[in-house]
Amino acid sequence: MGKFKKGGSKELPEISTASLPDIVFMLLFFFMVSTTMREVELNVDVMVPTATEVVKLEKKDLVSNIYVGIPMRQFQKTMGTEPQIQLNDQFSTVEDIQAFIVAEREARKEELRNKLTTSLKVDQYTKMGIIIDIKQELRKASSLKLNYSTRETAE
């Protein structure tokens, strides 16, 4: 007197793969849009120092980076083993910093120019003399918003 069949073979329906290419292309498009490529190829070795009070920069598009460190192994024959300054993708001197800051300001919109922050990414073993020289050039260029890049101390 049962209304339901208990026996019989129950087969699972076949999964439709018609929408699989659409899903793959949606994922591909998402990752292409959301991924940012590294803008600068580092030519110096930078191991930033650790700090306990670390605050992240909110708008990274308003940050100009100055890298200071020992040149990578492939550049040590021409540049030596003393710490060097890197602005964008090339080695520079302290005298080039003012022109770099002016170029960075000119690349921004007028209303964002006064919000530009200069971030120093300096190797932890670099002597302070070169840092002081960089800060003097930044003062001459009226770039007074300065940030020192660090990594947080693991506690």
C-alpha positions as CSV (number, residue, x, y, z in Angstrom):
1,M,0.0,0.0,0.0
2,G,2.9,2.3,-0.4
3,K,2.7,5.3,-2.5
4,F,6.5,5.7,-2.9
5,K,8.7,3.3,-4.7
6,K,11.6,2.1,-2.5
7,G,13.5,0.1,-5.0
8,G,14.9,0.8,-8.3
9,S,18.1,2.4,-9.4
10,K,18.5,6.1,-8.7
11,E,21.0,7.8,-11.0
12,L,22.4,11.2,-10.5
13,P,21.6,13.6,-13.3
14,E,24.6,14.7,-15.4
15,I,26.1,18.1,-14.5
16,S,25.9,20.6,-17.2
17,T,29.2,22.1,-18.2
18,A,27.8,24.7,-20.6
19,S,28.4,27.6,-18.2
20,L,31.9,26.5,-17.3
21,P,33.7,28.7,-19.9
22,D,31.7,31.7,-18.7
23,I,32.8,31.1,-15.1
24,V,36.4,30.7,-16.1
25,F,36.4,34.0,-18.1
26,M,34.7,35.8,-15.2
27,L,37.4,34.7,-12.8
28,L,40.1,35.6,-15.3
29,F,38.7,39.0,-15.8
30,F,38.3,39.6,-12.0
31,F,42.0,38.7,-11.3
32,M,43.2,40.8,-14.3
33,V,41.3,43.8,-12.9
34,S,42.1,43.4,-9.2
35,T,45.8,42.5,-9.5
36,T,48.3,45.3,-9.5
37,M,51.8,44.9,-10.9
38,R,54.9,46.1,-9.2
39,E,55.7,49.5,-10.5
40,V,59.4,49.7,-9.7
41,E,62.0,47.1,-10.2
42,L,64.3,47.2,-7.2
43,N,68.0,47.6,-8.0
44,V,69.0,47.9,-4.3
45,D,68.8,45.4,-1.5
46,V,66.4,46.9,1.2
47,M,65.8,45.2,4.5
48,V,63.6,47.7,6.3
49,P,64.0,48.0,10.1
50,T,61.4,46.8,12.6
51,A,59.2,49.0,14.6
52,T,56.5,48.6,17.3
53,E,54.2,51.5,16.4
54,V,53.4,51.0,12.8
55,V,50.7,52.8,10.8
56,K,49.8,51.9,7.3
57,L,49.6,54.5,4.6
58,E,46.0,54.9,3.4
59,K,46.4,56.2,-0.1
60,K,49.4,54.5,-1.8
61,D,48.8,56.3,-5.0
62,L,49.9,59.6,-3.3
63,V,53.2,58.1,-2.2
64,S,56.6,58.6,-3.8
65,N,59.2,56.1,-2.8
66,I,62.9,56.7,-2.4
67,Y,64.9,53.5,-1.9
68,V,68.3,53.4,-0.3
69,G,70.4,50.3,0.1
70,I,73.4,48.3,-1.1
71,P,73.1,47.6,-4.9
72,M,72.1,44.1,-6.0
73,R,74.8,41.7,-6.9
74,Q,74.6,42.4,-10.6
75,F,75.1,46.1,-10.1
76,Q,77.9,45.9,-7.6
77,K,80.7,45.9,-10.2
78,T,79.6,49.3,-11.6
79,M,78.0,50.9,-8.5
80,G,80.2,49.5,-5.7
81,T,79.0,48.1,-2.4
82,E,78.2,51.4,-0.6
83,P,74.5,52.3,-0.2
84,Q,73.0,53.9,-3.2
85,I,69.8,55.9,-3.8
86,Q,67.2,54.6,-6.3
87,L,64.5,56.8,-7.7
88,N,62.0,54.9,-9.8
89,D,64.0,52.3,-11.8
90,Q,67.4,54.0,-11.8
91,F,70.3,54.8,-9.5
92,S,70.5,58.5,-8.6
93,T,72.4,61.0,-6.5
94,V,71.2,63.2,-3.7
95,E,71.1,66.1,-6.2
96,D,68.5,64.4,-8.3
97,I,65.9,64.2,-5.5
98,Q,64.5,67.8,-6.1
99,A,63.9,67.1,-9.8
100,F,62.3,63.7,-8.8
101,I,59.9,65.4,-6.4
102,V,59.0,68.1,-8.9
103,A,58.3,65.4,-11.5
104,E,56.2,63.4,-9.1
105,R,54.1,66.5,-8.2
106,E,53.6,67.3,-11.9
107,A,52.3,63.8,-12.5
108,R,49.5,64.3,-10.0
109,K,46.3,66.4,-10.3
110,E,46.5,69.9,-8.9
111,E,44.3,69.3,-5.9
112,L,46.4,66.2,-4.9
113,R,49.8,67.8,-5.1
114,N,49.9,69.0,-1.5
115,K,48.9,65.6,-0.2
116,L,51.9,63.8,-1.7
117,T,53.9,61.8,0.8
118,T,57.5,60.8,0.4
119,S,58.3,57.4,1.8
120,L,61.9,56.4,2.6
121,K,62.5,52.7,2.2
122,V,66.0,52.4,3.7
123,D,68.1,49.4,4.5
124,Q,68.4,49.0,8.2
125,Y,72.2,49.0,8.1
126,T,72.5,52.3,6.1
127,K,74.3,55.0,7.9
128,M,72.4,58.2,8.8
129,G,74.6,60.5,6.8
130,I,72.9,59.7,3.5
131,I,69.4,59.9,5.2
132,I,70.2,63.4,6.5
133,D,71.4,64.5,3.0
134,I,68.1,63.1,1.5
135,K,66.0,65.0,4.1
136,Q,67.9,68.2,3.3
137,E,67.1,67.9,-0.4
138,L,63.4,67.1,0.5
139,R,63.2,70.3,2.5
140,K,64.6,72.3,-0.4
141,A,61.9,70.7,-2.6
142,S,59.3,71.6,0.0
143,S,58.4,67.9,0.4
144,L,57.7,68.0,4.2
145,K,55.4,64.9,4.5
146,L,57.9,62.1,5.2
147,N,57.3,58.5,6.0
148,Y,59.9,55.9,7.1
149,S,58.9,52.4,5.9
150,T,59.2,49.7,8.5
151,R,58.0,46.2,9.2
152,E,56.1,45.4,12.4
153,T,57.9,43.6,15.2
154,A,56.5,40.2,15.8
155,E,55.6,39.9,19.4
